[in-house]
Amino acid sequence: MKPIKVLVLVFLGLLAHGCNELEDGSYVEPITIYEKIHGNWNLMNLKMVDEFAKANGITPSEQNLSTLFNYDTFQITFNVDNDMQPTTYTVTGDVPPLFQKSGYWKLNSNFQPTSPGAIEIFLYSDEQKVIGTDTLLLTSVPGSNQEMEIQLVRKSGGTAFVSYVFNLKSNN
């Protein structure tokens, strides 16, 4: 055999041997939604949506509330413990409350669901998370831009009549 053929066969043998060793690194827990939304969030924009008008094609169906009623001072903080489990939330700023300004919270899903629909943020008045006060919808999960959108929907008889859409930016 010619020396070049021998070198090619040796190289291929070493290459095949190197492919047998799989190195995936060490296991890391998946990132939860709690990790993405915990911390301080400042209001960028707040709009009130008249759901009845929107459903019936009546204009105007939206109103920007960001600069009205001191909402430019609105901040919400979602706290977690050392294990990234939800604990308390607090709303600060001299704003009219659209939902209880402090309490406890949890999500209906730790991870981004594969089915359509928003993640629900359940708000509670007690630490045991039994007495619910409101439900917010996480309609845009924060990513690299550190922005998220939550929505508060008010219903009567099971039909939405108004919603408040909060566009928030991380202050962490």
C-alpha positions as CSV (number, residue, x, y, z in Angstrom):
1,M,0.0,0.0,0.0
2,K,1.1,3.5,-0.7
3,P,1.9,5.7,2.3
4,I,-0.7,8.2,1.3
5,K,-3.5,5.6,1.4
6,V,-2.3,4.4,4.8
7,L,-2.4,8.0,6.2
8,V,-5.9,8.5,4.8
9,L,-7.1,5.2,6.5
10,V,-5.4,6.2,9.8
11,F,-7.0,9.6,9.6
12,L,-10.5,8.2,8.9
13,G,-10.0,5.7,11.7
14,L,-9.1,8.5,14.2
15,L,-12.0,10.6,12.9
16,A,-14.4,7.7,13.4
17,H,-13.1,7.1,16.9
18,G,-13.4,10.8,17.8
19,C,-17.1,10.7,16.7
20,N,-17.9,8.0,19.3
21,E,-17.2,10.3,22.2
22,L,-20.4,12.4,22.8
23,E,-19.9,15.5,25.0
24,D,-23.2,17.4,25.6
25,G,-22.0,19.4,28.5
26,S,-23.7,19.2,31.9
27,Y,-27.4,19.3,32.5
28,V,-29.0,22.7,33.0
29,E,-32.6,23.2,34.2
30,P,-34.9,24.8,31.5
31,I,-35.7,28.5,31.8
32,T,-39.1,29.1,33.3
33,I,-41.4,31.9,32.6
34,Y,-40.9,32.9,36.3
35,E,-37.2,33.6,35.5
36,K,-38.2,35.8,32.6
37,I,-40.8,38.0,34.4
38,H,-39.5,38.3,37.9
39,G,-38.2,41.8,38.9
40,N,-39.3,45.4,38.4
41,W,-41.3,46.5,35.3
42,N,-42.0,50.1,34.3
43,L,-44.9,51.1,32.2
44,M,-44.2,52.1,28.6
45,N,-47.8,52.3,27.4
46,L,-51.2,51.6,28.8
47,K,-54.3,51.5,26.6
48,M,-57.9,50.9,27.5
49,V,-59.7,48.8,24.9
50,D,-63.5,49.0,24.6
51,E,-64.1,45.3,23.8
52,F,-67.8,45.9,22.8
53,A,-66.9,48.7,20.4
54,K,-64.0,46.6,19.0
55,A,-66.3,43.6,18.4
56,N,-68.9,45.7,16.7
57,G,-66.6,47.8,14.6
58,I,-67.3,51.1,16.5
59,T,-64.6,53.6,16.6
60,P,-62.8,54.7,18.6
61,S,-62.3,51.4,20.4
62,E,-59.0,52.2,22.2
63,Q,-57.7,55.0,24.4
64,N,-54.2,55.7,25.5
65,L,-54.1,56.1,29.3
66,S,-50.3,56.2,29.7
67,T,-50.1,59.9,30.5
68,L,-53.4,60.2,32.3
69,F,-54.0,59.6,36.0
70,N,-50.3,59.5,36.8
71,Y,-49.9,56.1,35.0
72,D,-46.5,57.3,33.8
73,T,-45.3,56.5,37.4
74,F,-46.7,52.9,37.3
75,Q,-44.3,50.1,38.2
76,I,-45.0,46.5,39.0
77,T,-42.6,44.1,40.7
78,F,-43.0,40.3,40.6
79,N,-40.9,38.7,43.4
80,V,-39.7,35.1,43.5
81,D,-37.8,33.0,46.1
82,N,-34.4,31.4,45.7
83,D,-35.9,28.5,43.8
84,M,-37.6,30.9,41.3
85,Q,-41.0,30.2,42.7
86,P,-43.4,33.1,42.9
87,T,-44.0,35.0,46.1
88,T,-45.4,38.6,46.2
89,Y,-46.1,41.3,43.7
90,T,-46.4,45.1,44.3
91,V,-47.7,48.0,42.2
92,T,-46.0,51.3,43.0
93,G,-46.8,54.8,41.7
94,D,-49.6,57.2,42.5
95,V,-52.1,55.6,40.2
96,P,-55.7,54.5,40.4
97,P,-55.7,50.8,41.0
98,L,-57.1,48.6,38.2
99,F,-56.3,45.6,40.3
100,Q,-55.1,45.0,43.9
101,K,-51.8,46.9,44.4
102,S,-50.1,44.1,46.3
103,G,-50.5,40.5,47.1
104,Y,-49.3,37.1,45.9
105,W,-49.0,35.6,42.4
106,K,-48.5,32.5,40.4
107,L,-48.7,31.4,36.7
108,N,-50.9,28.7,35.2
109,S,-47.8,27.3,33.4
110,N,-44.1,27.3,34.3
111,F,-43.1,27.1,30.6
112,Q,-44.3,28.6,27.4
113,P,-47.3,26.5,26.3
114,T,-47.4,24.9,22.9
115,S,-51.1,25.5,22.4
116,P,-52.5,28.9,21.5
117,G,-53.5,31.3,24.3
118,A,-51.9,33.5,26.8
119,I,-50.3,32.4,30.1
120,E,-52.4,33.5,33.0
121,I,-51.0,35.3,36.0
122,F,-53.2,34.6,39.0
123,L,-53.2,37.3,41.7
124,Y,-54.1,36.4,45.3
125,S,-54.6,38.3,48.6
126,D,-53.3,35.5,50.8
127,E,-50.0,33.7,51.0
128,Q,-51.6,30.3,50.6
129,K,-52.9,31.5,47.2
130,V,-56.5,30.5,47.9
131,I,-58.3,33.9,47.7
132,G,-58.0,35.1,44.2
133,T,-58.4,38.8,43.3
134,D,-57.7,39.0,39.6
135,T,-56.2,37.3,36.6
136,L,-53.8,39.0,34.2
137,L,-53.0,37.6,30.8
138,L,-49.3,37.5,29.8
139,T,-49.8,38.2,26.1
140,S,-46.1,38.8,25.3
141,V,-43.4,37.0,27.1
142,P,-40.2,38.9,27.6
143,G,-37.3,38.0,25.4
144,S,-34.0,39.6,24.6
145,N,-35.7,43.1,24.4
146,Q,-36.8,42.8,28.0
147,E,-40.3,43.9,27.3
148,M,-43.6,42.2,28.1
149,E,-47.3,42.8,27.7
150,I,-50.0,41.9,30.2
151,Q,-53.7,42.4,29.8
152,L,-56.4,42.8,32.4
153,V,-59.9,41.9,31.0
154,R,-63.1,42.9,32.7
155,K,-66.2,40.8,32.0
156,S,-69.9,40.9,32.7
157,G,-71.9,37.7,32.3
158,G,-68.9,36.0,30.7
159,T,-68.5,38.6,28.0
160,A,-65.5,41.0,27.9
161,F,-66.5,44.6,27.9
162,V,-63.2,46.4,28.6
163,S,-59.5,45.4,28.8
164,Y,-56.4,47.2,29.9
165,V,-53.2,46.4,28.0
166,F,-49.9,47.2,29.8
167,N,-46.7,47.3,27.8
168,L,-43.9,47.1,30.3
169,K,-40.1,47.4,30.1
170,S,-37.7,45.6,32.6
171,N,-36.0,47.8,35.1
172,N,-33.6,45.1,36.4
